[in-house]
Amino acid sequence: MQTISKFCAALFTAAGILIATEAAAASRPSHCPSNHDHRAHDANYYDYYGADRYSRAGDYQPASRYDNRRSNRYDNRRGRRQYNDRNYGGRGYFRPRSEVVFRRNIDLRRFSAYVTVVEENYWTRSGRVQRVCSVVPKGRDAYNIPRQRLSRIAQNNCSRHARVQYL
């Protein structure tokens, strides 16, 4: 008789533990595969899942609603202000993405229009420099300027190795 009561007590204990673990599992947040601070959608996410760079960064700081510089500064990989600049090259120094070599406005006497020639250096992601020459007709008769005239202007004003684009 005593074995039956011990068996029933063990059975009730096992059932209680099973119910408690199911309740704990129901309160566990679902896994989120995206790369962001998960405390934005569940405050105790890192109690159940492994730590990452967001949890080690300190207390959660929600982004301000009126913060127009970045949608969420807390998700920024580099926290300092200089790294938030879009012209920062990522190698420890400031590197602009492009620079204007020269700009000329050429007045076309036959048309009521003028052509702007802009030559720029662009840095690619690999660090190489591409020289691009843009030929832009502007004015009332901009669409009436023949393509041959624009190509002659580009030939006379752009560098030899520059890539010419007609805009």
Backbone as CSV, one residue per row, in Angstrom:
resi,resn,N_x,N_y,N_z,CA_x,CA_y,CA_z,C_x,C_y,C_z
1,MET,0.815,-1.189,0.000,0.000,0.000,0.000,0.860,1.255,0.000
2,GLN,1.942,1.176,0.763,2.837,2.325,0.837,3.532,2.553,-0.514
3,THR,3.841,1.513,-1.269,4.473,1.665,-2.582,3.532,2.336,-3.580
4,ILE,2.238,2.023,-3.454,1.276,2.650,-4.360,1.188,4.148,-4.081
5,SER,1.193,4.557,-2.828,1.138,5.995,-2.501,2.425,6.704,-2.928
6,LYS,3.585,6.040,-2.796,4.846,6.640,-3.257,4.856,6.768,-4.779
7,PHE,4.324,5.726,-5.436,4.261,5.765,-6.897,3.347,6.895,-7.377
8,CYS,2.202,7.073,-6.697,1.274,8.157,-7.058,1.896,9.531,-6.782
9,ALA,2.636,9.663,-5.695,3.294,10.939,-5.379,4.364,11.257,-6.422
10,ALA,5.125,10.236,-6.845,6.142,10.445,-7.882,5.485,10.810,-9.203
11,LEU,4.346,10.168,-9.513,3.626,10.467,-10.749,3.101,11.904,-10.758
12,PHE,2.527,12.362,-9.631,2.047,13.746,-9.533,3.200,14.747,-9.601
13,THR,4.331,14.398,-9.002,5.502,15.281,-9.065,6.009,15.395,-10.501
14,ALA,6.090,14.275,-11.200,6.540,14.288,-12.599,5.577,15.090,-13.464
15,ALA,4.277,14.932,-13.222,3.289,15.692,-13.994,3.403,17.174,-13.693
16,GLY,3.652,17.533,-12.434,3.833,18.946,-12.077,5.057,19.550,-12.728
17,ILE,6.151,18.779,-12.748,7.378,19.270,-13.405,7.151,19.433,-14.907
18,LEU,6.450,18.474,-15.499,6.158,18.554,-16.938,5.301,19.777,-17.258
19,ILE,4.314,20.049,-16.455,3.453,21.224,-16.670,4.242,22.512,-16.474
20,ALA,5.134,22.517,-15.470,5.942,23.713,-15.218,6.905,23.979,-16.369
21,THR,7.521,22.936,-16.934,8.451,23.142,-18.056,7.704,23.579,-19.311
22,GLU,6.499,23.063,-19.518,5.723,23.504,-20.675,5.314,24.967,-20.529
23,ALA,4.978,25.367,-19.322,4.629,26.774,-19.099,5.838,27.675,-19.307
24,ALA,7.014,27.198,-18.865,8.236,27.990,-19.072,8.586,28.057,-20.546
25,ALA,8.369,26.948,-21.264,8.677,26.943,-22.696,7.709,27.836,-23.458
26,ALA,6.473,27.958,-22.988,5.511,28.823,-23.666,5.883,30.286,-23.507
27,SER,6.538,30.649,-22.410,6.923,32.047,-22.212,8.253,32.373,-22.877
28,ARG,8.940,31.354,-23.406,10.220,31.570,-24.078,9.977,32.298,-25.399
29,PRO,10.743,33.353,-25.677,10.522,34.072,-26.951,10.955,33.218,-28.133
30,SER,10.305,33.403,-29.246,10.666,32.648,-30.438,11.984,33.171,-30.998
31,HIS,12.710,32.281,-31.649,14.022,32.639,-32.201,13.848,33.615,-33.368
32,CYS,14.682,34.634,-33.402,14.626,35.652,-34.460,15.904,35.563,-35.283
33,PRO,15.829,35.272,-36.588,17.044,35.102,-37.390,17.684,36.412,-37.864
34,SER,16.995,37.540,-37.765,17.559,38.783,-38.292,18.649,39.324,-37.372
35,ASN,19.511,40.166,-37.941,20.675,40.691,-37.246,20.350,42.072,-36.673
36,HIS,19.877,42.105,-35.440,19.567,43.362,-34.766,19.495,43.089,-33.275
37,ASP,19.247,44.103,-32.487,19.111,43.918,-31.053,17.714,43.368,-30.766
38,HIS,17.656,42.134,-30.284,16.378,41.461,-30.101,15.612,41.986,-28.902
39,ARG,16.238,42.795,-28.071,15.514,43.365,-26.940,14.485,44.386,-27.401
40,ALA,14.533,44.770,-28.671,13.533,45.693,-29.203,12.159,45.038,-29.232
41,HIS,12.097,43.721,-29.456,10.795,43.058,-29.501,10.556,42.120,-28.325
42,ASP,11.601,41.787,-27.536,11.415,40.961,-26.342,12.513,41.290,-25.347
43,ALA,12.126,41.819,-24.206,13.102,42.331,-23.243,13.995,41.238,-22.663
44,ASN,13.490,40.026,-22.520,14.308,38.965,-21.932,14.769,37.952,-22.971
45,TYR,15.004,38.356,-24.187,15.429,37.470,-25.268,16.762,36.812,-24.946
46,TYR,17.713,37.577,-24.402,19.046,37.052,-24.156,19.110,36.186,-22.897
47,ASP,18.013,36.073,-22.147,17.970,35.108,-21.053,17.805,33.692,-21.587
48,TYR,17.245,33.552,-22.775,16.978,32.244,-23.349,17.927,31.877,-24.479
49,TYR,18.474,32.872,-25.178,19.353,32.600,-26.311,20.727,33.189,-26.039
50,GLY,21.710,32.723,-26.796,23.098,33.114,-26.567,23.338,34.598,-26.795
51,ALA,24.389,35.093,-26.132,24.736,36.513,-26.247,25.356,36.792,-27.606
52,ASP,25.124,37.977,-28.115,25.775,38.432,-29.340,26.303,39.837,-29.101
53,ARG,26.719,40.502,-30.176,27.364,41.809,-29.992,26.408,42.863,-29.452
54,TYR,25.112,42.697,-29.644,24.161,43.675,-29.140,23.948,43.507,-27.639
55,SER,23.919,42.275,-27.168,23.711,42.066,-25.739,24.945,42.466,-24.947
56,ARG,26.132,42.337,-25.549,27.361,42.703,-24.848,27.621,44.197,-24.881
57,ALA,26.846,44.943,-25.655,27.083,46.378,-25.811,26.549,47.193,-24.647
58,GLY,25.812,46.580,-23.759,25.288,47.314,-22.605,23.779,47.331,-22.593
59,ASP,23.249,48.244,-21.814,21.801,48.342,-21.678,21.172,48.731,-23.003
60,TYR,19.956,48.290,-23.171,19.229,48.583,-24.400,18.860,50.059,-24.446
61,GLN,19.126,50.685,-25.596,18.803,52.093,-25.795,17.938,52.201,-27.041
62,PRO,16.657,52.354,-26.883,15.801,52.434,-28.069,16.090,53.704,-28.859
63,ALA,15.942,53.606,-30.166,16.181,54.762,-31.028,15.084,55.789,-30.829
64,SER,15.470,57.034,-30.889,14.486,58.095,-30.774,13.619,58.114,-32.029
65,ARG,12.371,58.430,-31.864,11.457,58.481,-32.993,11.813,59.618,-33.941
66,TYR,12.434,60.651,-33.401,12.749,61.821,-34.203,14.206,61.848,-34.620
67,ASP,14.874,60.731,-34.496,16.285,60.657,-34.843,16.396,60.391,-36.331
68,ASN,16.718,61.407,-37.113,16.754,61.225,-38.552,18.147,60.883,-39.078
69,ARG,19.148,60.891,-38.241,20.498,60.543,-38.687,20.602,59.046,-38.958
70,ARG,20.087,58.241,-38.056,20.066,56.797,-38.214,18.741,56.288,-37.665
71,SER,18.225,55.237,-38.260,16.968,54.706,-37.761,17.162,54.048,-36.404
72,ASN,18.312,53.445,-36.166,18.575,52.839,-34.871,20.067,52.900,-34.607
73,ARG,20.494,53.883,-33.837,21.918,54.039,-33.558,22.483,52.847,-32.801
74,TYR,21.646,52.167,-32.041,22.142,51.068,-31.227,22.606,49.912,-32.094
75,ASP,22.025,49.768,-33.298,22.426,48.696,-34.191,23.668,49.044,-34.995
76,ASN,24.191,50.242,-34.840,25.371,50.640,-35.585,26.579,49.857,-35.085
77,ARG,27.351,49.292,-36.016,28.475,48.444,-35.633,29.553,49.243,-34.948
78,ARG,29.780,50.451,-35.410,30.788,51.313,-34.786,30.048,52.473,-34.148
79,GLY,30.215,52.660,-32.868,29.390,53.599,-32.149,29.845,55.036,-32.198
80,ARG,31.109,55.292,-32.535,31.582,56.666,-32.459,31.051,57.507,-33.604
81,ARG,31.048,58.803,-33.410,30.425,59.712,-34.360,31.115,59.706,-35.720
82,GLN,32.432,59.617,-35.744,33.124,59.708,-37.029,32.787,58.522,-37.928
83,TYR,32.442,57.390,-37.350,32.114,56.226,-38.158,30.731,56.337,-38.772
84,ASN,29.894,57.214,-38.239,28.558,57.373,-38.788,28.560,58.184,-40.075
85,ASP,29.681,58.797,-40.396,29.769,59.591,-41.608,29.800,58.669,-42.818
86,ARG,28.993,58.953,-43.828,28.929,58.060,-44.985,30.196,58.099,-45.821
87,ASN,31.039,59.120,-45.636,32.275,59.208,-46.396,33.440,58.519,-45.708
88,TYR,33.195,57.930,-44.548,34.271,57.265,-43.842,34.583,55.961,-44.558
89,GLY,35.847,55.751,-44.881,36.235,54.606,-45.686,36.285,53.295,-44.945
90,GLY,36.328,53.293,-43.626,36.382,52.056,-42.882,37.798,51.589,-42.602
91,ARG,38.799,52.313,-43.075,40.179,51.904,-42.858,40.866,52.790,-41.829
92,GLY,40.124,53.596,-41.117,40.716,54.420,-40.085,40.980,55.843,-40.517
93,TYR,40.602,56.200,-41.721,40.802,57.569,-42.162,39.637,57.980,-43.057
94,PHE,39.482,59.281,-43.201,38.386,59.835,-43.993,38.737,59.738,-45.469
95,ARG,37.846,59.166,-46.246,38.093,59.027,-47.675,36.827,59.421,-48.419
96,PRO,36.864,60.490,-49.198,35.667,60.863,-49.942,35.390,59.852,-51.050
97,ARG,34.140,59.737,-51.422,33.761,58.797,-52.473,34.028,59.357,-53.866
98,SER,34.034,60.668,-53.995,34.294,61.256,-55.298,34.817,62.670,-55.112
99,GLU,35.468,63.154,-56.156,35.900,64.549,-56.162,35.783,65.074,-57.582
100,VAL,35.417,66.326,-57.707,35.268,66.954,-59.014,36.630,67.450,-59.472
101,VAL,37.051,66.992,-60.647,38.325,67.436,-61.212,38.134,68.791,-61.884
102,PHE,37.128,68.886,-62.736,36.790,70.194,-63.302,35.337,70.197,-63.734
103,ARG,34.816,71.412,-63.913,33.439,71.620,-64.350,33.450,72.797,-65.312
104,ARG,32.849,72.608,-66.468,32.786,73.682,-67.462,31.369,73.801,-67.996
105,ASN,30.955,75.026,-68.229,29.686,75.298,-68.897,30.022,75.834,-70.281
106,ILE,29.572,75.145,-71.306,29.854,75.523,-72.687,28.557,76.046,-73.302
107,ASP,28.584,77.291,-73.744,27.403,77.911,-74.328,27.324,77.532,-75.802
108,LEU,26.176,77.056,-76.243,25.973,76.704,-77.643,25.231,77.852,-78.309
109,ARG,25.832,78.460,-79.291,25.268,79.662,-79.882,24.083,79.365,-80.778
110,ARG,24.110,78.202,-81.406,23.053,77.878,-82.337,21.753,77.489,-81.644
111,PHE,21.879,76.984,-80.434,20.712,76.536,-79.671,20.569,77.436,-78.447
112,SER,19.373,77.515,-77.916,19.208,78.234,-76.653,19.414,77.218,-75.530
113,ALA,20.632,76.749,-75.455,20.998,75.736,-74.462,22.493,75.840,-74.201
114,TYR,22.907,75.169,-73.164,24.332,75.068,-72.869,24.621,73.661,-72.379
115,VAL,25.892,73.284,-72.433,26.313,71.942,-72.046,27.244,72.069,-70.854
116,THR,26.955,71.307,-69.815,27.823,71.256,-68.642,28.652,69.998,-68.725
117,VAL,29.973,70.170,-68.644,30.900,69.043,-68.659,31.523,68.962,-67.266
118,VAL,31.314,67.817,-66.610,31.842,67.602,-65.266,32.694,66.349,-65.301
119,GLU,33.935,66.486,-64.863,34.815,65.321,-64.780,35.106,65.049,-63.310
120,GLU,34.883,63.796,-62.905,35.025,63.417,-61.497,35.858,62.156,-61.362
121,ASN,36.500,62.038,-60.205,37.163,60.799,-59.815,36.267,60.091,-58.821
122,TYR,35.951,58.832,-59.102,35.176,58.004,-58.180,36.068,56.902,-57.652
123,TRP,35.973,56.662,-56.344,36.709,55.548,-55.761,35.785,54.347,-55.677
124,THR,36.242,53.216,-56.202,35.460,51.991,-56.120,35.669,51.360,-54.758
125,ARG,34.961,50.265,-54.493,35.101,49.604,-53.206,36.481,48.994,-53.028
126,SER,37.109,48.628,-54.123,38.447,48.025,-54.014,39.530,49.084,-53.848
127,GLY,39.185,50.355,-53.945,40.153,51.423,-53.764,40.676,52.000,-55.063
128,ARG,40.271,51.447,-56.189,40.704,51.974,-57.479,39.960,53.268,-57.790
129,VAL,40.541,54.065,-58.668,39.940,55.339,-59.057,39.391,55.201,-60.472
130,GLN,38.156,55.612,-60.648,37.565,55.679,-61.977,37.310,57.133,-62.308
131,ARG,37.756,57.554,-63.456,37.496,58.920,-63.898,36.298,58.887,-64.826
132,VAL,35.290,59.696,-64.499,34.044,59.722,-65.256,33.786,61.145,-65.701
133,CYS,33.489,61.303,-66.976,33.186,62.608,-67.537,31.712,62.618,-67.930
134,SER,30.952,63.529,-67.332,29.518,63.623,-67.598,29.260,64.823,-68.499
135,VAL,28.522,64.584,-69.564,28.142,65.641,-70.500,26.631,65.818,-70.373
136,VAL,26.219,66.997,-69.877,24.812,67.221,-69.577,24.318,68.437,-70.345
137,PRO,23.466,68.244,-71.359,22.875,69.406,-72.032,21.747,69.988,-71.187
138,LYS,21.722,71.305,-71.086,20.703,71.977,-70.274,20.144,73.150,-71.054
139,GLY,18.953,73.508,-70.724,18.331,74.653,-71.371,17.078,74.247,-72.122
140,ARG,16.500,75.235,-72.831,15.226,75.026,-73.505,15.347,74.048,-74.673
141,ASP,16.432,74.131,-75.435,16.621,73.257,-76.600,17.566,72.099,-76.302
142,ALA,17.603,71.636,-75.091,18.565,70.594,-74.711,18.339,69.294,-75.489
143,TYR,17.094,68.954,-75.767,16.807,67.711,-76.479,17.066,67.812,-77.979
144,ASN,17.267,69.025,-78.488,17.504,69.206,-79.918,18.977,69.180,-80.291
145,ILE,19.867,69.106,-79.320,21.308,69.078,-79.608,21.664,67.712,-80.156
146,PRO,22.317,67.649,-81.324,22.660,66.344,-81.899,23.683,65.603,-81.047
147,ARG,23.616,64.279,-81.105,24.522,63.430,-80.321,25.969,63.612,-80.783
148,GLN,26.159,63.842,-82.064,27.515,64.026,-82.594,28.153,65.294,-82.016
149,ARG,27.342,66.309,-81.826,27.860,67.548,-81.227,28.280,67.318,-79.775
150,LEU,27.460,66.549,-79.043,27.805,66.234,-77.665,29.069,65.374,-77.583
151,SER,29.210,64.429,-78.497,30.409,63.586,-78.470,31.647,64.390,-78.837
152,ARG,31.518,65.382,-79.711,32.654,66.237,-80.037,33.045,67.107,-78.839
153,ILE,32.060,67.610,-78.116,32.337,68.384,-76.896,33.050,67.503,-75.877
154,ALA,32.596,66.249,-75.747,33.245,65.326,-74.810,34.666,65.016,-75.247
155,GLN,34.872,64.855,-76.537,36.214,64.542,-77.044,37.172,65.707,-76.805
156,ASN,36.683,66.930,-76.901,37.548,68.100,-76.728,37.784,68.461,-75.267
157,ASN,36.867,68.092,-74.369,36.962,68.569,-72.996,37.275,67.493,-71.957
158,CYS,37.024,66.227,-72.262,37.246,65.168,-71.272,38.636,64.577,-71.415
159,SER,39.114,63.980,-70.345,40.405,63.306,-70.378,40.344,62.089,-71.290
160,ARG,41.521,61.637,-71.720,41.575,60.550,-72.688,41.055,59.234,-72.109
161,HIS,41.356,58.946,-70.846,40.982,57.662,-70.253,39.693,57.732,-69.450
162,ALA,38.992,58.845,-69.518,37.753,58.981,-68.742,36.607,58.260,-69.437
163,ARG,35.748,57.699,-68.659,34.527,57.086,-69.173,33.516,58.200,-69.378
164,VAL,32.959,58.328,-70.565,32.055,59.427,-70.887,30.620,58.936,-70.718
165,GLN,29.824,59.739,-70.019,28.393,59.427,-69.904,27.600,60.656,-70.301
166,TYR,26.601,60.419,-71.120,25.726,61.502,-71.590,24.444,61.429,-70.795
167,LEU,24.163,62.500,-70.043,22.967,62.510,-69.196,21.907,63.430,-69.735
